[in-house]
Structure formats: structure tokens, C-alpha cells
């Protein structure tokens, strides 16, 4: 390859164009994703606000839309609440137990604490 001022200028301009295109693409994706996340966050906050403020009315409205009898709908809601509570409780106990057993195992084999650093 010849190193003439024109070839160097061409190589630099080609490289600069490729870098500028890559930066533009990444920046465009970053801004787009940030705006989408902000939009979704605002929608979630609004939904939570109105569900917390008008939750009972919203529940009655959904019950009216449903073809099931009210007793069955209430049973479904109760079962969902029970299952959700059991999942949170079970995961919490399982995570705590796993952490304690991991800490005991590390102490038994003499490994330093991963949280606090060296002993």
C-alpha cells in the first residue's frame, strides 16, 4: 500500500465515518431505550396509582365483565393471593437458608468472606 497524503486522508475519513456511524447507532439505541423505559415507568406508576386508589371499584368492574359467578371469581382472587404469598414466603426462606448454609460451608473450608473481603 502506498502512503500518499490522499490515501491517508481517505483511510482516515473512511474510519471516521465508520466510527461516527457506530456511535450514532449506539446513541440512537440508547436514547430510544431510555425513552421507552421512561414511558413504561410512567404507565406503571399511573396504573398502580389508580389501582390503589380505586382497587375495589376496578375489581367490581372486572367481576361484572367476567361471565363467572361472583363466588368463583372471589375464589380465584383468593387462590392467586394465597399462591403469591406462598411463593414469596417460600423463596424468602429458601434464599435465607441458602445464604446461611453457604456462609457455614465457606467458614468450614476456610474461605474468606465474599462480602467483607479478607479476614
C-alpha positions as CSV (number, residue, x, y, z in Angstrom):
1,X,0.0,0.0,0.0
2,X,1.2,3.4,-0.9
3,X,1.3,6.1,1.8
4,X,0.3,9.2,0.0
5,X,-1.5,12.1,1.5
6,X,-4.6,11.2,-0.4
7,X,-4.6,7.5,0.7
8,X,-4.0,8.5,4.3
9,X,-6.8,11.1,4.1
10,X,-9.1,8.5,2.5
11,X,-8.3,5.9,5.2
12,X,-8.9,8.4,8.0
13,X,-12.2,9.7,6.5
14,X,-13.4,6.1,6.0
15,X,-12.5,5.1,9.5
16,X,-14.0,8.3,10.9
17,X,-17.3,7.7,9.0
18,X,-17.5,4.1,10.3
19,X,-16.8,5.2,13.9
20,X,-19.4,8.1,13.6
21,X,-22.0,5.6,12.2
22,X,-21.3,3.1,15.0
23,X,-21.5,5.9,17.7
24,X,-24.7,7.2,16.1
25,X,-26.3,3.8,16.0
26,X,-25.4,3.1,19.7
27,X,-26.5,6.5,20.9
28,X,-29.8,6.2,19.0
29,X,-30.5,2.8,20.5
30,X,-29.6,4.1,24.0
31,X,-31.9,7.2,23.8
32,X,-34.7,5.1,22.3
33,X,-34.4,2.5,25.0
34,X,-34.2,5.2,27.7
35,X,-37.4,6.9,26.4
36,X,-39.2,3.6,26.1
37,X,-38.2,2.7,29.7
38,X,-39.4,6.1,31.0
39,X,-42.7,5.8,29.1
40,X,-43.3,2.3,30.6
41,X,-42.4,3.5,34.1
42,X,-44.9,6.3,33.8
43,X,-47.6,3.9,32.6
44,X,-46.8,1.6,35.5
45,X,-46.9,4.4,38.1
46,X,-50.3,5.6,36.7
47,X,-51.7,2.1,36.8
48,X,-50.5,1.5,40.3
49,X,-51.9,4.8,41.5
50,X,-55.4,4.2,40.0
51,X,-55.5,0.5,41.1
52,X,-54.5,1.5,44.7
53,X,-57.0,4.4,44.7
54,X,-59.9,2.6,43.0
55,X,-59.0,-1.0,43.5
56,X,-62.3,-2.1,44.8
57,X,-64.2,-0.4,42.1
58,X,-61.8,-1.8,39.5
59,X,-62.3,-5.3,40.9
60,X,-66.1,-4.9,40.8
61,X,-65.8,-3.7,37.2
62,X,-63.7,-6.8,36.2
63,X,-66.2,-9.1,38.0
64,X,-69.0,-7.5,36.0
65,X,-67.1,-8.2,32.8
66,X,-66.4,-11.8,33.7
67,X,-69.0,-14.5,32.8
68,X,-68.2,-16.4,36.1
69,X,-70.4,-16.1,39.2
70,X,-69.1,-13.7,41.8
71,X,-68.3,-16.6,44.3
72,X,-66.0,-18.3,41.7
73,X,-64.3,-15.0,40.9
74,X,-63.7,-14.4,44.6
75,X,-62.3,-17.9,44.9
76,X,-59.9,-17.2,42.0
77,X,-58.7,-14.0,43.5
78,X,-58.2,-15.6,46.9
79,X,-56.2,-18.5,45.4
80,X,-54.0,-16.1,43.5
81,X,-53.3,-14.2,46.7
82,X,-52.6,-17.4,48.6
83,X,-50.2,-18.7,45.9
84,X,-48.4,-15.4,45.6
85,X,-48.0,-15.2,49.4
86,X,-46.7,-18.8,49.5
87,X,-44.2,-18.1,46.6
88,X,-42.8,-15.0,48.3
89,X,-42.6,-16.7,51.7
90,X,-41.0,-19.9,50.2
91,X,-38.5,-18.0,48.2
92,X,-37.6,-15.8,51.2
93,X,-37.0,-18.8,53.4
94,X,-35.2,-20.7,50.7
95,X,-32.9,-17.8,50.0
96,X,-32.1,-17.2,53.6
97,X,-31.4,-20.8,54.2
98,X,-29.1,-21.0,51.1
99,X,-27.2,-17.9,52.3
100,X,-26.7,-19.3,55.8
101,X,-25.6,-22.7,54.5
102,X,-23.2,-21.1,52.0
103,X,-21.7,-19.0,54.8
104,X,-21.3,-22.0,57.0
105,X,-19.7,-24.0,54.2
106,X,-17.3,-21.2,53.5
107,X,-16.4,-20.9,57.2
108,X,-15.8,-24.7,57.4
109,X,-13.4,-24.8,54.4
110,X,-11.7,-21.5,55.5
111,X,-12.6,-19.3,52.6
112,X,-12.6,-15.5,53.1
113,X,-15.9,-13.7,53.2
114,X,-17.0,-12.6,49.7
115,X,-18.9,-9.7,51.2
116,X,-16.5,-8.3,53.7
117,X,-13.2,-9.2,51.9
118,X,-10.3,-10.9,53.6
119,X,-10.5,-11.8,57.3
